[in-house]
Amino acid sequence: MEPDTAAVLRDLGRRIAELRRARGLTQEKAAERLGMLAPNYARIEQGRLNVTVDTLVRVVRMLGDGVTIADLFAPPAATEQRSGETPK
């Protein structure tokens, strides 16, 4: 079975959110560090923005602490949407 783009983006966003929360960052602080508006960053975590490789590299740098591009594509721990997240 080939991967579904929407599912990949959803899982990527969830994984980025997990890594961000593990570092104690808010979405607003992460967006600030990336030089983007908070609503645009939120769309990444919601899986609603098809990010470029450049953006992925910037996210890895923002997360720091040895995070790699491959880490972003590891399955997220949570398969359910967290409370307060925008449904897809």
mmCIF file of the C-alpha atoms, coordinates in Angstrom:
data_MODEL
# 
_entry.id   MODEL 
# 
loop_
_atom_site.group_PDB 
_atom_site.id 
_atom_site.type_symbol 
_atom_site.label_atom_id 
_atom_site.label_alt_id 
_atom_site.label_comp_id 
_atom_site.label_asym_id 
_atom_site.label_entity_id 
_atom_site.label_seq_id 
_atom_site.pdbx_PDB_ins_code 
_atom_site.Cartn_x 
_atom_site.Cartn_y 
_atom_site.Cartn_z 
_atom_site.occupancy 
_atom_site.B_iso_or_equiv 
_atom_site.pdbx_formal_charge 
_atom_site.auth_seq_id 
_atom_site.auth_comp_id 
_atom_site.auth_asym_id 
_atom_site.auth_atom_id 
_atom_site.pdbx_PDB_model_num 
ATOM 1  C CA . MET A 1 1  ? 0.000  0.000  0.000  1.00 0.00 ? 1  MET A CA 1 
ATOM 2  C CA . GLU A 1 2  ? 1.434  3.362  -1.023 1.00 0.00 ? 2  GLU A CA 1 
ATOM 3  C CA . PRO A 1 3  ? 1.432  6.200  1.490  1.00 0.00 ? 3  PRO A CA 1 
ATOM 4  C CA . ASP A 1 4  ? -1.359 8.738  1.366  1.00 0.00 ? 4  ASP A CA 1 
ATOM 5  C CA . THR A 1 5  ? -0.111 12.353 1.235  1.00 0.00 ? 5  THR A CA 1 
ATOM 6  C CA . ALA A 1 6  ? -2.692 13.570 3.745  1.00 0.00 ? 6  ALA A CA 1 
ATOM 7  C CA . ALA A 1 7  ? -1.756 10.816 6.210  1.00 0.00 ? 7  ALA A CA 1 
ATOM 8  C CA . VAL A 1 8  ? 1.971  11.558 5.856  1.00 0.00 ? 8  VAL A CA 1 
ATOM 9  C CA . LEU A 1 9  ? 1.400  15.270 6.461  1.00 0.00 ? 9  LEU A CA 1 
ATOM 10 C CA . ARG A 1 10 ? -0.870 14.532 9.445  1.00 0.00 ? 10 ARG A CA 1 
ATOM 11 C CA . ASP A 1 11 ? 1.691  12.194 11.062 1.00 0.00 ? 11 ASP A CA 1 
ATOM 12 C CA . LEU A 1 12 ? 4.552  14.586 10.272 1.00 0.00 ? 12 LEU A CA 1 
ATOM 13 C CA . GLY A 1 13 ? 2.662  17.423 11.947 1.00 0.00 ? 13 GLY A CA 1 
ATOM 14 C CA . ARG A 1 14 ? 1.864  15.318 15.000 1.00 0.00 ? 14 ARG A CA 1 
ATOM 15 C CA . ARG A 1 15 ? 5.487  14.255 15.306 1.00 0.00 ? 15 ARG A CA 1 
ATOM 16 C CA . ILE A 1 16 ? 6.727  17.854 15.038 1.00 0.00 ? 16 ILE A CA 1 
ATOM 17 C CA . ALA A 1 17 ? 4.213  18.856 17.724 1.00 0.00 ? 17 ALA A CA 1 
ATOM 18 C CA . GLU A 1 18 ? 5.448  16.042 20.007 1.00 0.00 ? 18 GLU A CA 1 
ATOM 19 C CA . LEU A 1 19 ? 9.063  17.096 19.600 1.00 0.00 ? 19 LEU A CA 1 
ATOM 20 C CA . ARG A 1 20 ? 8.184  20.765 20.155 1.00 0.00 ? 20 ARG A CA 1 
ATOM 21 C CA . ARG A 1 21 ? 6.231  20.006 23.336 1.00 0.00 ? 21 ARG A CA 1 
ATOM 22 C CA . ALA A 1 22 ? 9.067  17.773 24.605 1.00 0.00 ? 22 ALA A CA 1 
ATOM 23 C CA . ARG A 1 23 ? 11.296 20.851 24.421 1.00 0.00 ? 23 ARG A CA 1 
ATOM 24 C CA . GLY A 1 24 ? 8.794  22.997 26.300 1.00 0.00 ? 24 GLY A CA 1 
ATOM 25 C CA . LEU A 1 25 ? 8.096  25.277 23.355 1.00 0.00 ? 25 LEU A CA 1 
ATOM 26 C CA . THR A 1 26 ? 4.754  26.842 22.513 1.00 0.00 ? 26 THR A CA 1 
ATOM 27 C CA . GLN A 1 27 ? 3.596  27.016 18.924 1.00 0.00 ? 27 GLN A CA 1 
ATOM 28 C CA . GLU A 1 28 ? 4.103  30.774 19.094 1.00 0.00 ? 28 GLU A CA 1 
ATOM 29 C CA . LYS A 1 29 ? 7.725  30.432 20.257 1.00 0.00 ? 29 LYS A CA 1 
ATOM 30 C CA . ALA A 1 30 ? 8.450  27.780 17.612 1.00 0.00 ? 30 ALA A CA 1 
ATOM 31 C CA . ALA A 1 31 ? 6.940  30.012 14.912 1.00 0.00 ? 31 ALA A CA 1 
ATOM 32 C CA . GLU A 1 32 ? 9.000  32.953 16.140 1.00 0.00 ? 32 GLU A CA 1 
ATOM 33 C CA . ARG A 1 33 ? 12.207 30.891 15.983 1.00 0.00 ? 33 ARG A CA 1 
ATOM 34 C CA . LEU A 1 34 ? 11.318 29.834 12.436 1.00 0.00 ? 34 LEU A CA 1 
ATOM 35 C CA . GLY A 1 35 ? 10.506 33.384 11.385 1.00 0.00 ? 35 GLY A CA 1 
ATOM 36 C CA . MET A 1 36 ? 6.927  32.567 10.416 1.00 0.00 ? 36 MET A CA 1 
ATOM 37 C CA . LEU A 1 37 ? 3.494  33.552 11.623 1.00 0.00 ? 37 LEU A CA 1 
ATOM 38 C CA . ALA A 1 38 ? 2.000  31.345 14.342 1.00 0.00 ? 38 ALA A CA 1 
ATOM 39 C CA . PRO A 1 39 ? -1.082 30.413 12.247 1.00 0.00 ? 39 PRO A CA 1 
ATOM 40 C CA . ASN A 1 40 ? 1.182  29.133 9.467  1.00 0.00 ? 40 ASN A CA 1 
ATOM 41 C CA . TYR A 1 41 ? 3.208  27.086 11.940 1.00 0.00 ? 41 TYR A CA 1 
ATOM 42 C CA . ALA A 1 42 ? -0.024 25.695 13.416 1.00 0.00 ? 42 ALA A CA 1 
ATOM 43 C CA . ARG A 1 43 ? -1.008 24.531 9.917  1.00 0.00 ? 43 ARG A CA 1 
ATOM 44 C CA . ILE A 1 44 ? 2.209  22.458 9.804  1.00 0.00 ? 44 ILE A CA 1 
ATOM 45 C CA . GLU A 1 45 ? 1.329  20.713 13.064 1.00 0.00 ? 45 GLU A CA 1 
ATOM 46 C CA . GLN A 1 46 ? -2.237 20.196 11.864 1.00 0.00 ? 46 GLN A CA 1 
ATOM 47 C CA . GLY A 1 47 ? -0.961 18.497 8.707  1.00 0.00 ? 47 GLY A CA 1 
ATOM 48 C CA . ARG A 1 48 ? -2.622 21.151 6.574  1.00 0.00 ? 48 ARG A CA 1 
ATOM 49 C CA . LEU A 1 49 ? 0.533  22.643 5.032  1.00 0.00 ? 49 LEU A CA 1 
ATOM 50 C CA . ASN A 1 50 ? 2.634  20.727 2.520  1.00 0.00 ? 50 ASN A CA 1 
ATOM 51 C CA . VAL A 1 51 ? 6.054  21.822 3.771  1.00 0.00 ? 51 VAL A CA 1 
ATOM 52 C CA . THR A 1 52 ? 9.187  22.149 1.676  1.00 0.00 ? 52 THR A CA 1 
ATOM 53 C CA . VAL A 1 53 ? 12.485 20.447 2.403  1.00 0.00 ? 53 VAL A CA 1 
ATOM 54 C CA . ASP A 1 54 ? 13.817 23.890 3.343  1.00 0.00 ? 54 ASP A CA 1 
ATOM 55 C CA . THR A 1 55 ? 11.113 24.228 5.997  1.00 0.00 ? 55 THR A CA 1 
ATOM 56 C CA . LEU A 1 56 ? 11.841 20.740 7.342  1.00 0.00 ? 56 LEU A CA 1 
ATOM 57 C CA . VAL A 1 57 ? 15.524 21.630 7.703  1.00 0.00 ? 57 VAL A CA 1 
ATOM 58 C CA . ARG A 1 58 ? 14.564 24.833 9.520  1.00 0.00 ? 58 ARG A CA 1 
ATOM 59 C CA . VAL A 1 59 ? 12.244 22.872 11.853 1.00 0.00 ? 59 VAL A CA 1 
ATOM 60 C CA . VAL A 1 60 ? 15.061 20.423 12.665 1.00 0.00 ? 60 VAL A CA 1 
ATOM 61 C CA . ARG A 1 61 ? 17.392 23.315 13.477 1.00 0.00 ? 61 ARG A CA 1 
ATOM 62 C CA . MET A 1 62 ? 14.699 24.970 15.604 1.00 0.00 ? 62 MET A CA 1 
ATOM 63 C CA . LEU A 1 63 ? 14.153 21.757 17.582 1.00 0.00 ? 63 LEU A CA 1 
ATOM 64 C CA . GLY A 1 64 ? 17.907 21.241 18.019 1.00 0.00 ? 64 GLY A CA 1 
ATOM 65 C CA . ASP A 1 65 ? 19.331 18.649 20.432 1.00 0.00 ? 65 ASP A CA 1 
ATOM 66 C CA . GLY A 1 66 ? 20.343 16.167 17.739 1.00 0.00 ? 66 GLY A CA 1 
ATOM 67 C CA . VAL A 1 67 ? 16.940 15.982 16.012 1.00 0.00 ? 67 VAL A CA 1 
ATOM 68 C CA . THR A 1 68 ? 17.263 14.726 12.437 1.00 0.00 ? 68 THR A CA 1 
ATOM 69 C CA . ILE A 1 69 ? 15.000 14.845 9.416  1.00 0.00 ? 69 ILE A CA 1 
ATOM 70 C CA . ALA A 1 70 ? 14.402 11.118 9.934  1.00 0.00 ? 70 ALA A CA 1 
ATOM 71 C CA . ASP A 1 71 ? 13.150 11.843 13.474 1.00 0.00 ? 71 ASP A CA 1 
ATOM 72 C CA . LEU A 1 72 ? 10.380 13.960 11.983 1.00 0.00 ? 72 LEU A CA 1 
ATOM 73 C CA . PHE A 1 73 ? 9.117  10.968 10.018 1.00 0.00 ? 73 PHE A CA 1 
ATOM 74 C CA . ALA A 1 74 ? 9.100  8.525  12.948 1.00 0.00 ? 74 ALA A CA 1 
ATOM 75 C CA . PRO A 1 75 ? 5.557  7.465  13.789 1.00 0.00 ? 75 PRO A CA 1 
ATOM 76 C CA . PRO A 1 76 ? 3.954  9.863  16.267 1.00 0.00 ? 76 PRO A CA 1 
ATOM 77 C CA . ALA A 1 77 ? 3.250  8.468  19.725 1.00 0.00 ? 77 ALA A CA 1 
ATOM 78 C CA . ALA A 1 78 ? -0.294 9.796  19.575 1.00 0.00 ? 78 ALA A CA 1 
ATOM 79 C CA . THR A 1 79 ? -2.527 8.533  16.812 1.00 0.00 ? 79 THR A CA 1 
ATOM 80 C CA . GLU A 1 80 ? -5.464 10.578 18.046 1.00 0.00 ? 80 GLU A CA 1 
ATOM 81 C CA . GLN A 1 81 ? -5.862 14.312 17.744 1.00 0.00 ? 81 GLN A CA 1 
ATOM 82 C CA . ARG A 1 82 ? -5.096 16.190 20.955 1.00 0.00 ? 82 ARG A CA 1 
ATOM 83 C CA . SER A 1 83 ? -7.766 18.253 22.630 1.00 0.00 ? 83 SER A CA 1 
ATOM 84 C CA . GLY A 1 84 ? -7.787 21.779 21.283 1.00 0.00 ? 84 GLY A CA 1 
ATOM 85 C CA . GLU A 1 85 ? -6.318 20.860 17.901 1.00 0.00 ? 85 GLU A CA 1 
ATOM 86 C CA . THR A 1 86 ? -8.221 21.788 14.780 1.00 0.00 ? 86 THR A CA 1 
ATOM 87 C CA . PRO A 1 87 ? -9.931 18.755 13.227 1.00 0.00 ? 87 PRO A CA 1 
ATOM 88 C CA . LYS A 1 88 ? -9.133 17.782 9.653  1.00 0.00 ? 88 LYS A CA 1 
# 
